[in-house]
């Protein structure tokens, strides 16, 4: 947990000025707070001979943390923690590998006792932390706890931090039976991060109890460069939120750090949001897939007492969990990332490769690579296991799929002599624009391509859509045989009924075929068609037109107000540099909003900047894209700047995309306003 870019009362001193740090560390006769209660011999020994590791977390930790679902609300209490432990056992999560039940901030009383010891909040934990630990241990699970490497934790109440109390606090945790410590970064008083986190490492070691050590300093001091012999895992980013934009931004920050990860020392892109409700199940499967490919800790952040069957299905997918928990301990690396088409490959101990085909964009896309590119040896053919469909195929070497918007296809590929025992893999594809106006016909072309070494027999294709839609094939929908590398291609006419409301509608392409041995295979891929309306002639405010799609870092995109970061309608008047604007969009980086231009518009104009509501915080950059081409950008803007004009030529574009990035310094209070936003058509 860290300072969140929200209008909550949580506070931190994560950027204390150097003068304050110097005052704390250089005052004559004063000991540094980070080692205030450290036994002198132990501290000296640790300084002389840094640890090489504690032998723990040889695979990424798996478990639960309450923060994402409860924050410091009253529902976080002893009953909840015990209930989660019960569910781990009852729902098979323990058997799937989850073992840590971790407490986050707000478990403690606001003051230490007369002896300087920590005490549990008597309302939340009336029986104390040891009793909770005993209960969790009785289930065959482990308990985690939280504090901060500062004078206070991150909550606004100001609960006791461990700075200056490392050895006594660590011993308390050990005495209580704690198995995992999350050590945050708030109110750190400018003390050097390496010193603070190394001191707690030594304090935990001094207890003699095996305690997994999670460094949560938000990646501010690049812990992936120095923390491998300090902690078992380290946060690489700021806090995640339950949104597509937040998850995507954090994933992109963590992916380049693969070389730092390995058994006992892991990159931590923060906890899972799966099941909290801010993303679709498709997006949550991507979240879980990519965290597993990145060998990230899998800490459930949703209240499992309220979880849906779909949430349990995602979290308990043992084939995906096996990717995360592979003993080789390799984090996946990016093979390619073009136009939102990501290919990430992870080496496994058995020699196979797990390949994630991840589609960042808002429309289905074909994503492809090869077994050779993924690092596999040359072979006549390969087996390819779909880890979400739980089906195995053979491939001649192509690894490819049409991936739904925001989706991920996760494949485990191996050079296997028994490849012929499996049916050939086929790739289902769709060509043509998914944008269609109500009452008008749109042409689409589907393909069923044989990727296998063996032919696909008795192949048939079907395209289905919502009730009332007319979907008519214009060419054959079947073929007796589709050889390796060839495709059944079918042309279709798709017509939504007149009067169909603008919005997104589901289409499904299905295929049936047989392997040479007669095995019957069915496969399907969901697509999305967008029913659109051409914008009116003249100049229009984009906040008055329907959005084709949107993603936002915190909260929804707001119309004619700033971004409130939580529920729709919680923003303020758009204000940049003291100027108030009546019309526009309020967003939070990272953000992308798309509009249908129908090839009939010429220009987009706006006044843009960081909203005044965040004071001196926030750095962002604005971009305008036309059909996948960037046509205008501002560079980095700060809260100290007045509104800046931006104009883009979008002539002939079908889709206009408005993008806001974090300005290259991470996401923190990045409230961005597209003020006076207009499109001329």
TIZAVO-111986 format. One record per residue: residue in three letters; y, z, x of N, C-alpha, C in turn. Coordinates in steps of 0.02 Angstrom, whole numbers, plus 50000, padded with zeros to 5 digits. Atoms other than C-alpha are relative to their C-alpha. Layout:
// residues N
alaYZXYZXYZX
...
***
This chain:
// residues 681
unk499415000050042500005000050000500625000050044
unk499385000249962501764996450060500584999749952
unk499435001250042503524994449996499904993549963
unk500095006050040503344982149853500684997249982
unk499365003050018504734969649812500105000349924
unk499944999250072504954976749638500575004749985
unk499504995350021506184986749536499705006949986
unk500284993350007505095002149551500395004750045
unk499654995249958505665018049636499635001450065
unk500354999049936504425016449780500464998450057
unk499555000949943505315017949946499615000150064
unk500274999449932504955015850130500564999050050
unk499545001249945505845015750296499674995450049
unk500415004249957504805001550364500414996250051
unk499585003249950506294994350456500565004850020
unk499524995049978507145009250534500364997350061
unk499615002749945508545004850654499795003250066
unk500224997649935508215006750839500335006550021
unk499664993849980509505020450857499645006149972
unk500374994450029508525031650738499365001250039
unk500624999349961506925028150834500155003450066
unk499834997049936507785032350997500175007449992
unk499824993050011508465048350923499395004349991
unk500604996150011506735053850870499585000750063
unk500475000249944505835049051028500315002650065
unk499694998549936507105053451161500415006450000
unk499634993850002507865069951105499725004850052
unk500224995649945507825082051249499605005949972
unk500414994250017506445094951234499594999149937
unk500375001050062505705087151075499384995850012
unk500625003949996503915081051061500034994449949
unk500035005550047503615064250979499605002149939
unk500364997850059503105067050798499294997549996
unk500675002950007501595055850817499465004250034
unk500504996049965500745068350932500165007549994
unk499754993250004501535084550871499455005249997
unk500524994950006499915093350826499384998250039
unk500585002249961498785084650952499845004850055
unk500194996049942497795095351072500154996150064
unk499775003649941498505090951242499444996750039
unk500535003349961496855087751334499724993849965
unk500285005750037496185076251196500484994250002
unk499515005450000497805066351189500024996750068
unk499965002849933497845064251377499394995850015
unk500615003849989496035058651382500024993349964
unk499975006250039496325045751245500474995150032
unk499525004549969497845038851334499714996850063
unk500275002549938496875036851494499424995249989
unk500605004150011495315028851419499964998049926
unk500025002250070495595019251255499284998649978
unk500665001350028494085017851143499854992649999
unk500205007050007493105001851136499734998749930
unk500245000950068492595004650955499595006049979
unk500364994150025491795017750843499314998249972
unk500665002050023490245007650797499934999449926
unk500015000450073490715007050612500234993249976
unk499775006150033491064992850490499784993750039
unk500255005849965489964980350581499984993849955
unk499835005350047490154969950424500605002449960
unk499394997850035491744970050318499855005349947
unk500124994850051491884985850211500034997149929
unk500015001950071491474983750026500065006449958
unk499934994150042492014995649890500534999149947
unk499504999750054493415000349771500615003750025
unk499384996349991495235005649783500394999649935
unk499704999750067496205011049630500694996949996
unk499285001550001497955005249681500184994049956
unk499805006050035497994987649609499985000849924
unk500074999350073497474993349436500385006049972
unk499694993950028498295010549421500675001850031
unk499434997449962499665012649552499975007749995
unk500004992650003500205030949531499995002649929
unk500014997750069499975031849344499485005549990
unk500424994150012499115046849267499264998449994
unk500705001950008497505037149237499615000450065
unk500344999049936497125038749423499855007550008
unk500194992949998496155055049426499265000650017
unk500704998549983494485063349460499524996449954
unk500445003250049493725056449301499914992650015
unk500045007149984494145038649349499564998950062
unk500375000949938493455040449525499255001049989
unk500714998950014491815047749464499724994449957
unk500225005550043491715034349331499864993750039
unk500125005949958491875020649461499355000850039
unk500634998749963490485028649564499404998849954
unk500555001050048489385028849409499874992649987
unk500065007150014489745010549373499704996250059
unk500305003149941489335005649552499245000249996
unk500734999350004487585012149522499734996449939
unk500275002650063487355007049340500024992449997
unk499915007250005487984989149359499734996250060
unk500305003449943487084985449522500474998350057
unk499535001549947488644984649629499805003550065
unk500244996649941487944997549748499444996050034
unk500555004049972486374987149770500254993450029
unk499715006349974487474971849800500395001150064
unk499684998749936488294980649948500635004249997
unk499394996050005489804990049880499825007450011
unk500174993049985489845007749949500595004850002
unk499424995549994491615014649970500385000649934
unk499574998650057492545022849825500635003350029
unk499424997949962494305024549895500585002249956
unk499394997750032495795034749836500604997250036
unk499385002349969497525027649865500535005449991
unk499444995250002499245035949858499995004049936
unk499894995450057499655050449740499425004649985
unk500544995150010498075060649761500225007150020
unk499824993649971499035074749849500595003349964
unk499414996450022500295088149803500604998050043
unk499415002149962502095084849856500155004150062
unk499884995849941502085099249981499345002350030
unk500574996849967500875105750109500005007449984
unk500034992950013500285123650092500335003950058
unk499664995849951500935138250195499734999050070
unk500305001349935499745133650336500084992750023
unk499895006949982500325115550339499434995449980
unk500575004150021498745109250254500164996049938
unk499945004150060498625095450125499615003249942
unk500344997550059498155100049948499964994449948
unk500085005050053497495089149807500445001849941
unk499634999150062498555086749652499545003649950
unk500454996250043497835100049535499904997049931
unk500085003350065498105089349380499524994250007
unk500445005849990497295073649448499305002150024
unk500634998149968495945082249551499935007649998
unk500024992750008495705099849482499475003550042
unk500544997049960494125102749583500064998550074
unk499895001549930494845096349746499644993750024
unk500275006349974494395081549855499285000950023
unk500694999149977492805089149928499514999349942
unk500455000550058492045090549754499914992749980
unk500055007150016492435072249722499564996550052
unk500425002949948491685067549890499265001749990
unk500694998050012490125077449850499694996049943
unk500275003950057489935068349684499864992850022
unk500095006949977490175051249764499404999650046
unk500585000049954488935055749901499345000849962
unk500614999050038487675061249771499744993549970
unk500195006550026487665043349709499794995250056
unk500175004349944487265036849882500584995750023
unk499405003849984489065030749904500435004050048
unk499564996749952490515035250019500715000349971
unk499334998950026492275041649987500524998250052
unk499435001649958493895034850058500625003549975
unk499384996650017495625042750061500584996350032
unk499395003549981497415037550095500525004850026
unk499374996749982498925043650191500414994950039
unk499555004649965500375035950287500155002450070
unk499814998649931500815035050471500755001250004
unk499304998350004502505042250427500085007149976
unk499884993250023503325058150368499825000849927
unk500194999950070502965053550187499614993649984
unk500355006050022501845041350094500494995349966
unk499565005250028502515026150003500255001749930
unk499784998550068502695034049831500695003350001
unk499324997450003504455038649776500045007649999
unk500014992750001503955056749751500055002950071
unk499964997649931503795058249939499445004750017
unk500584995949984502035064949963499915000450076
unk500014998949928501605071650136499644994450038
unk500325004649954501255058850271499705003750058
unk500384996849946500245062050428500374999950067
unk499645000349937501565058650562500165007150024
unk499934993349974501535074250670499465004849978
unk500544995750025499995081150579499324996550007
unk500595004449997498675068450634499355004050009
unk500634996649984497385080450707499805004849945
unk500194995450054497475093550570499814996349937
unk500185003950059497455080450432499324996750008
unk500655003249988496015071050510499435005049993
unk500524994950006495025087250522499895002049927
unk500084998650071495395090950339499594994649966
unk500385005550030494755073750290499265000650018
unk500704999349978493175076550392499675005849964
unk500294994250034492915093750317499864998649926
unk500105001850071493075086450142499424995049991
unk500545005050005491745073250182500254993049990
unk499715006750006492895058150189499664995350049
unk500355005049959492095042250257500444994050019
unk499585006049992493565030050258500735002349994
unk499294998350004495425031850293500424993649999
unk499485005250002496775019550238500655003350023
unk499424996949968498295023350347500604995349995
unk499445004350018499925016050278500575000550050
unk499485001049950501595012450362500695002449976
unk499354998150028502975020050253500305006050037
unk499634994349973504315032050316499795001650071
unk500274999049933503755029250495500515002150052
unk499474997449956505425034550570500104995950063
unk499905004349943505405019950690499565001450059
unk500464998649944504025027250797499554993950012
unk500405005849980503055013950891499344999749962
unk500605000650042501645007250783499365001450039
unk500614998949960500335006950921499905007450013
unk500064992949987500715025050962499765003749938
unk500184996550062500605030750781499284998849981
unk500675001650023498995021650742499475002050052
unk500474997749950498165025750908499905007549997
unk500064992750006498545044250884499525001949944
unk500474998450054497645044350718499294997850017
unk500675001849977496195034850795499695005650040
unk500254994649958496025048650923499865006249960
unk500114994150042496195062050790499354999349959
unk500635001150037494795054350686499405000750047
unk500544999549952493705052950841499865007350017
unk500084993049981494015071150881499625004149948
unk500364996350052493265076650715499244999650008
unk500725001049993491555069950763499684996949939
unk500285003050061491335062550589500134992550001
unk499885007350004491085043650569500454998349941
unk499515001750052492625037950471500274993150015
unk499735006749993493035019650448500775000449997
unk499284999349991494855017250499500344993449982
unk499645005950026495945005050400500745000650016
unk499295000149980497635001250480500394995849949
unk499635003550052498894996650345500744999650019
unk499305000549980500484992050438500294993149982
unk499745006050033500694975650341500084993950046
unk499955005549954500514964350493500674999550035
unk499325000449972502274968650550500004999750077
unk500024999849928501774971750731499394996150027
unk500555004349979500384958550740499395004150023
unk500564995849978498934971050742499404996150022
unk500575004049979497694956950762500014998850076
unk499955000949928498324956050941499845006350040
unk500084993949961498084974450987499545005249969
unk500324994550035497094984250858499244999850001
unk500745000450002495294978950893499675006350027
unk500294993849974494994995050992500345006149970
unk499664994550033496065005550876499705001349931
unk500264999250067495455002450698499444995249985
unk500545004550022494044994150603500254994149960
unk499685005550036495204983450499500745001249999
unk499274999450000497054979850491500294995049951
unk499675004450047498154972750357500394994750039
unk499655005649968498834955650405500624997949962
unk499475002350044500094954050263500295006049962
unk499764995250049501154963350137499515000649943
unk500444998750056500414969149972499864993749959
unk500185005250047499494957149860500225002049930
unk499904998750071499944955549676499534995649961
unk500495003550042498914949149531500294993549974
unk499745006650019499594931449533499734994850048
unk500245005549959499044914549598500444999250061
unk499555001149944500604912849706499925005250054
unk500084994649951500374929749790499344999250038
unk500655000749968498524927249824500004994150048
unk499985006049958498844909749893500405001250063
unk499574998749942500254915450007499645004450051
unk500354995449955499204929550079499414996550034
unk500555003749971497704918250105500244995550057
unk499735004549949498784905950203500225003850062
unk499804996049942499434919850314499405002550040
unk500594997149968497694926550351499554994850033
unk500475005049974496754910250382500084998450074
unk499945001949929497504906450554499775005450049
unk500144994349956496944923350624499255000950013
unk500734999449997495074919650629499755002650067
unk500274998149935494874922450815500035007650012
unk499944992749990495364940950797499455003949966
unk500484996350040493964945450677499315000150032
unk500694999549976492214951250718499715006749980
unk500324993850019490964965350694500395006250023
unk499644993949984491894981850685500754999350001
unk499275000949998493634974050683500184993749959
unk499915005350050494214963650535500734999049980
unk499365001550033495764954950471499945002049927
unk500014997550069496224962750303500584997049961
unk499475003050041497214951750181500125003849935
unk499894995450056497264966250057499444999549949
unk500554998850047496204971349909499934994349950
unk500145005150051495434960649773500395001549936
unk499694999450065496364957449611499534997649943
unk500465002950049494824950349523499925004649940
unk500094996250061494824956149342500625003549974
unk499394996550023496604962749329500404996049948
unk499735003750057497114948749210500564995250015
unk499445004449984498494939549302499804993050021
unk500255006549981497404924749352499424998049955
unk500575002450039496084914049270499355001650038
unk500644998949967494234916249307499894994950056
unk500045005049947494314899949406500385002350061
unk499604997549944495694907349513499695006150032
unk500334994149972494754923749533499384998050041
unk500565002449959493214914149593500254997350067
unk499705002249937494334905849721500195005950044
unk499814993949965495024922849771499395003150034
unk500604996849973493274930049794499674995550052
unk500315004649952492624914449882500375000050066
unk499625000649938494044913350007500015006650039
unk500054993649964494024932050047499335000550035
unk500664999749969492164930350081499964995350060
unk500005004749944492384914950191500425002750058
unk499584997149948493754924350285499715006550029
unk500304993749977492554939050316500485005749989
unk499524994750017493824950250231499655005849968
unk500264994450040493494967650164500014998249926
unk500045001350073492944966549982500095006649964
unk499844993850034493814981049897500254998449930
unk499855001550069493804979549709500645003749980
unk499374997050020495544982649638500105000449925
unk499944999650073495194982149451499625006149974
unk500324994350031494704996349336499344997749968
unk500645002550022492854992949316499785002949933
unk500164997250067492795003949160500234995349945
unk499745004750049493734989849072499824992850016
unk500145006749975492994974949163499594995849951
unk500365004750042492354959549071499344998050034
unk500615002649969490614952149099500164994750053
unk499825005149951491484937749190500225003250066
unk499794996549939492274949949311499405002650039
unk500604997649965490594958049350499614994250029
unk500365005849974489824940749370500294997650065
unk499685002149939491104936249502499885005050056
unk500044994849948491064952749596499295001250024
unk500694998549981489164953849598499614993950022
unk500355006049977488764936149658499745001250071
unk500284998049935487584940749798499994994450051
unk499995005549953487554923449873500694999450034
unk499335000149971489434924149898500115006250043
unk499944993849960489364942249958499654999150067
unk500365001149938488084936750088500414996150051
unk499545003649955489394925050159500465004950035
unk499544995049973490604939450182499645004750048
unk500364994949963489264951150251499554997350055
unk500435002849948488444939250373500085003750066
unk499954995849940488024949350530500334996750060
unk499665003349944488714936050648500745001950002
unk499324997450002490424941650589500544994950015
unk499505005149987491344925050605500454999249938
unk499545001950054492904922150500500044992449997
unk499975007250009492994904650428500644997150029
unk499435003549971494164891950508500164993849959
unk499765005750039495194878150430499834993550036
unk500155006649973494504860750459500544994949981
unk499475004550022495854851950357500365003149941
unk499614997650057497234855350232500564994949986
unk499535005350015498104839950164500114999549925
unk499835000750070499024838749998499635004949955
unk500334994950040498244854849937499254999750000
unk500735000549994496474849649985499785003650063
unk500194995949944495764863250096499254999750012
unk500704999449979494134862950193499975005650052
unk500074994249955493664879650274499255001150012
unk500714999349982492014881950367499875006550037
unk500194993749969491134897950419499294999450029
unk500655000049967489714898950545499605006149980
unk500444994650020488234909550489499485001450054
unk500474998049947486964918950595499384995650002
unk500605004150001485524907850537500124992850020
unk499845006849979486414892250600500304995749946
unk499705003850054486984886350429500765000650003
unk499284999650007488804883450384500165000749926
unk499734999650067489694889050228500654996249999
unk499415004350004490994876350176500355001449933
unk499604999050060492374880650053500444993849990
unk499575005550020493164865649966500485002949949
unk499514996450040494744873449895500584995549980
unk499485004350028495994864549783500615004249982
unk499394996250013497724872249793500414997249943
unk499555003550047498504859549674499845001549927
unk500074998950071498704859849486499604994849963
unk500425005250030497574844749456499364999450040
unk500635000949965495764841049498500084995050057
unk499965004449942495554833149669499324999450034
unk500605001049960494154825749773500135002850070
unk499934997049933493904835949933499354998650037
unk500605002349966492704829750065500035001650075
unk500094999349928492054833050240499294997850016
unk500685001949980490424830550335499655005950032
unk500394994849966489024841150404500205000550073
unk499805000149930489554835850579500665003650009
unk499354996849994491354841250551499955007549990
unk500104992950012490724858050489499645003550057
unk500324997049941489804860750654499254999750000
unk500735000450003488024856350605499744994550046
unk500295005249957486864846350720499814993849960
unk500215006250033486394828450682499305000849972
unk500654999550033484944827350560499934994349950
unk500115005350048484134814850443500315001749933
unk499704997750063484744825150295500085007650005
unk499844992950000485324842650250499885002949931
unk499994996650064485074855450114500715002649988
unk499334997950019486644860250019499935004549938
unk500074995050054486664876049912500685001449970
unk499384998350036488034878149781499965007549983
unk500064992750006488374896949786500265002749935
unk499794997850067489194897849615499534997149947
unk500485002950047487994886049525499285002350013
unk500664997649980486494893549618499484994449995
unk500455005849999485704876349642500024996850069
unk500075003049933485084867349798499864992649994
unk500065007349999485204848749837499894997650071
unk499995003049933484964836849982500604995450006
unk499455004549986486374827150062499874996350064
unk500085004049939486384813150189500505002050054
unk499514997649951487824822050276500705000849972
unk499354999250032489304820650159500015006549961
unk499894993850038489964837050090500634998849959
unk499445002450040491064832649944499935002449929
unk500004998150070491574837849770500684998549970
unk499375000050037492894834949639500115007249977
unk499884992850010493654852349630500545000949947
unk499494998850051494574858449474500635003150028
unk499374997049979496374864049486499915007450016
unk500034993049978496504880549583499285002450010
unk500704998149994494614880249603499744999450071
unk500345000549936493414881849749499264998749988
unk500725001249997491704874349773499755002850065
unk500244996549941490724885149894499284997850014
unk500635003149983489264876849982499735002850065
unk500334997949938488014883150110499554994350022
unk500325006149977487384868550213499605001450063
unk500434998849942485954868250337499604993850017
unk500475005249978484954855950440499295002849988
unk500634997050024483294859250352499484994549993
unk500535005050004481674849450373499724999249930
unk500275000450068481244853250192500514997249950
unk499485002650044482764844150123499734995749944
unk500265004650051481674831650028499715003649939
unk500264996250057481034845549915500535000949946
unk499454998850047482724845949829500284993449975
unk499715006250027483564833149716500634998050038
unk499405002149966484984822749785500625003149969
unk499354997750026486744829649769500384994049973
unk499555005150026487904819549660500695002949993
unk499314998050008489784820349656500294996749938
unk499685002550061490674818649490500754999350013
unk499295001149986492404810949504500364996849941
unk499585002950052493844805649393500614997150033
unk499415003449974495184792949438500474998249944
unk499495001550050496794790049345500425006149986
unk499534994550013498254800449288499765004249941
unk500194995750056497824815649180500595001249953
unk499424999250044499554814249099499984994849945
unk500055004650057499514806748925500475002449944
unk499574998350056500734806248780499614999749935
unk500364999650064500134810848605500034993349963
unk500045006250038499544795948504499964993850043
unk500035005849955499494784548657499365000450042
unk500635000549964497984778648755500125000250075
unk499974999649927497714783048937499334997650028
unk500625002249969496434774249048499765004950053
unk500304995849949495254784949152499354996750024
unk500625002649971493824780249267499615005850030
unk500434994849971492364791749308499494996950046
unk500525002149954491114790649448499475005450007
unk500554995549983489414798349479499694997150064
unk500175002649934489084796149666499425003950030
unk500584996849968487424799549753500185001650073
unk499884997849931487754809849911499355001350038
unk500634998149970485914812849944499684994650042
unk500395004849962484674804650060499524996349954
unk500455003250048483594800649908500404997349941
unk499635002950056484104790049757499985004549938
unk499974996750066484634797249589499744995149948
unk500335004250050483584790449445500265001649930
unk499834999250071484004787849261500665003849991
unk499354996749999485834792449285500404998249937
unk499565001250058486974794549134500615004550006
unk499374996349997488774800349116500295000749930
unk499674998850064489744807748971500665003450013
unk499334997049995491584812148950500185002849931
unk499864996850064492044824548814500685003650004
unk499354996750003493674832448757500075004049937
unk499884995950059494474842648618499834996349935
unk500135002950066494044839848436500584995649978
unk499485004650023494994824948366500224995050051
unk499815004849948495254816248532499514994149998
unk500425005949996494594798448543499874998350073
unk500215001649931493614795348704499484994549995
unk500425005950010492854778048712499834996850067
unk500185003449937491844770448857500134992549994
unk499885007149998492344752848907499524996350046
unk500505002949956490904750049029499385004449997
unk500634996250008489094756049046500065007350024
unk500014992949985488794774849049499345002250033
unk500644998349970487064773949127499764994950050
unk500295004449951486064766649270499305002450016
unk500694998149986484204766249309499945003550068
unk500024997149932484514770349493500694999650031
unk499405000049958485994775349599499785001850071
unk500234998749932485564773549785500505004450038
unk499584995949956486264784149926500674996650013
unk499335002549987488144781849942500294995649946
unk499765004350054488284771649782500195004349940
unk499754996250057489054776549616499924996349935
unk499945002650068488924773949429500745000949981
unk499294999950016490704769449380500094998049927
unk499885001250072491284770349198500745000449986
unk499305000050022492974765649125500045002749928
unk499934996850065493604775548974500724999249974
unk499354999350032495034775848850500035006949968
unk499914993350026495684793148807500645000249958
unk499425000050045496844795448657500045006749963
unk499914993950040497474812448596500334998249933
unk499715001750066497944812548410500765000450001
unk499284999650009499734809148362500185007049977
unk499784993350019500674825548347499695005550041
unk500294994949957499634834448479500565003550040
unk499484996249966500704848248552499964999050075
unk500015000349927501224847348733499615006050028
unk500394994749970500114857448847499414997350037
unk500585001749959498504857448946499375000449957
unk500625000550040496834852248869499414998650046
unk500595000649958495084852848939499604993749984
unk500495005450003494014837548972499415002050045
unk500584998549959492254838549042499624993550014
unk500435005549979491324825249140499315002950015
unk500694997749990489444827749132499564994350023
unk500485005049977488014818749216499305002949995
unk500704998349998486134819049198499644994950043
unk500395004649959484894811749321499355003450020
unk500644997449976483164813849396499924998750074
unk500175001149929482584816049575499404995250002
unk500605004349994481234804149642499365003549977
unk500604996350021479974818049604500015001549926
unk499974999050072480544818649423500375006249978
unk499614994150018481584834549430500624998049962
unk499425001750041482894833849293500595004450021
unk499414996549977484654838649346500584998649953
unk499385000850040486214841649242500575002850041
unk499414997849963487934843249318500624998549959
unk499375001250036489694844549249500595002650041
unk499394998049968491474846149310500555000349947
unk499444999750047492944852349206500634996850029
unk499365002949981494574842749211500525002449950
unk499474998250046496254845849131500444993949988
unk499525005250019497264832949036500635003449975
unk499374997150020499094836449007500334995449948
unk499635003850051499884830648845500745001350013
unk499314999449978501674827148891500474996249952
unk499485003550038503294821348810500524997650050
unk499505002749955504494809948901500665003749990
unk499374996450007506144818848938500524995649964
unk499505003950036507634813648831500474996550048
unk499515003649959508904801148895500615004450010
unk499414996149985510434808448978499835005850046
unk500094994149957510634824849073499745005849959
unk500304994450035509524839349022499935005950047
unk500174994049962509364857349081499245000550002
unk500734999649995507594859149147499735006449968
unk500244994050034507494876649075499904998949925
unk500095001750070507554868148903499414995249990
unk500555004850005506104856148942499335003550013
unk500654996949988504234860248939499784999250073
unk500265000349932503444864349106499304997149999
unk500675002849993501934854449161499535005250028
unk500394994549971501304868949267500485004450038
unk499594995549959501974884049360499565005250033
unk500294994249966501454897049486500575003850032
unk499454995849979502494911649543499745006150037
unk500244994549958502364925449673499955006649962
unk500004993750038502814940049557500254998549930
unk499795001050069502884939249368500044992649983
unk499955007050020503144923249268500664996950020
unk499375003649993504454909849296500435001549938
unk499564998250055505954915049190500494994449984
unk499525005050022507074903449089500675003349987
unk499304997950010508964906649103500125007350018
unk499894993449972508724923749184499675000350068
unk500334998949936508204930349353499285002049989
unk500704998050003506414934649395499945007649999
unk500074992850006505944952049337499385002950032
unk500594998049962504294952549433499435002949960
unk500544997050039503274959549290499884995949937
unk500125003450063503294954249107500534994749986
unk499525005250020504134939049031500605003349967
unk499404997650031505934942348984500305006250031
unk499744993949970506254956749103500524998850054
unk499515001649949507544947749211500715001649979
unk499284999050011509444948849224500354993250001
unk499635006349994510804935449215499944997250071
unk500045003349935510624922749356500665001050037
unk499394998349963511864928549489499894998750074
unk500045001649929512124921149662500695000750031
unk499364999149967513514926949777500555002149953
unk499504997650047514394935449633500144995349943
unk499905004950054514374919849523499425000349951
unk500514999650053513444921049357499914993049970
unk500175006550029512554905649289499635001049935
unk500304999250066512054903449108499314996849995
unk500625003850007510634891049135499654999450067
unk500395000949940509224889049259499325003449995
unk500654996849995507554896049316500045005650051
unk500074994549953507234912849397499295000650024
unk500675000049973505734913049514499965005150057
unk500124995749941504974923349655499534996350046
unk500435003449951504274915449813499335003650007
unk500035007350000503044907749832499954997449929
unk499975002450069503374897349678499984992449999
unk500005007350011503064879749613500004998849924
unk499945001750071503594872749443500034992549994
unk500035007350008503184855049385500254998049931
unk499755003050062504024844249254499804992649998
unk500175007150011503534827349180500644996049996
unk499415004249999504824814049220499884993149972
unk500195006350032503874798949151500254993850036
unk499735005749963504594787649287500674997749975
unk499395002150033506204787249187500625003750023
unk499444995849979507324799549281500244998150070
unk499695002249937508484797149429500165005750047
unk499764994849954509104813749497499885007049971
unk500014992950016508854832649497500545003450041
unk499474996449966510324843849539499965007449982
unk500004992850014510524862749552500465003550050
unk499704995349954511464877149631499475005450013
unk500584995749986510184887949721500195005550050
unk499904994549953510074904349814499595006149981
unk500334993750014509404922049820500415004049950
unk499644996350051509834932249667500305006550028
unk499654994149975511084946349697499645006549986
unk500294993650021509964959349614499615003550055
unk500394996849947509004962549776500445002150059
unk499574997649946510534967349880499964995650061
unk500025003849938510344962250060499324996950014
unk500685002349987508504957850044499914992849976
unk500205006650025507674940950019500224994450045
unk499865006349966507544924950120499534994849971
unk500405005050033506944908950037500234993150022
unk499825007049990506954890050053499804996049938
unk500115003950061507074877549909499814992850020
unk500225006949989506194860649901499924996549932
unk500135004250059506124846449773499534994450022
unk500515005049985504604835049771499964995049942
unk500095005250050504364818449680499334996650013
unk500675003049993502544813049654499705001250069
unk500324998349937501944822149810500414998750062
unk499565001249943503414817449922500605004649997
unk499424995649999504724830049975500634995750006
unk499405004250002506414822349932500655004050011
unk499414996049985507614836949961499785007050019
unk500144993149981507634854150043500655003250025
unk499394996449981508914867450086499975003250069
unk500054995449944508254876450238500025007149975
unk500054992950019508224895450239500675002549974
unk499414997050031509454904350124499895007649996
unk500044992750004509844923050122500455002549945
unk499604997050053510644935050000500745000250018
unk499304999849979512244934750102500364993449986
unk499725006750009512524916450057500174998649927
unk499835002350067513404909049907499514994749978
unk500445005250026512504896649794500114993550039
unk499975006349963512084880649886499794994249955
unk500205005750041512024863449804499394996550028
unk500565004249980510424853249809499944994349951
unk500065006150040510214835449746499424995950026
unk500585004049979508654824649747499964993749958
unk500145006350034508324806449704499265000049980
unk500694999950025506764806449593499844993649962
unk500095006450036506854788349535499284997850000
unk500685002550007505194782049469499465005250001
unk500514994849995504294798749487499715001849932
unk500324997550061503034803949356500075007649995
unk499994992749999503074822249410500525002350051
unk499524996849956504504832449484499765007250011
unk500254993449983503994848249575500545003950037
unk499514995649969505174862549618499645005650036
unk500374995449957504564873349762500495004950032
unk499644995049961505214889649836499505003350047
unk500424996649951504454896449997500355006450023
unk499744993649979504704913250082500484999650059
unk499555000849944505804906050218499685001250068
unk500374999249938504454909050348499945007050026
unk500034993149974504614927950362499595004649955
unk500404995950046503374933850230500385001449936
unk499724998950067503654938450049500245007249994
unk499724993350011504824953250021500654999249962
unk499405000250042506064953749876500304993049998
unk499765007049997506184934649877500144997349931
unk499775002450066507064932349709500414993850010
unk499675006449990507614914249698500224997049934
unk499725002950061508724905849568500124992650008
unk499825007050008508744887549520500554999949946
unk499454999450049510454889049436500294993149984
unk499695006350023511294875249334499544994150016
unk500525004949982509664865349354499974994549948
unk499985005650047509784848049277499604994150027
unk500325006449982508824831549275500314994549959
unk499705005750034509634815049233499504994549989
unk500515005050017508564802149143500324994349958
***
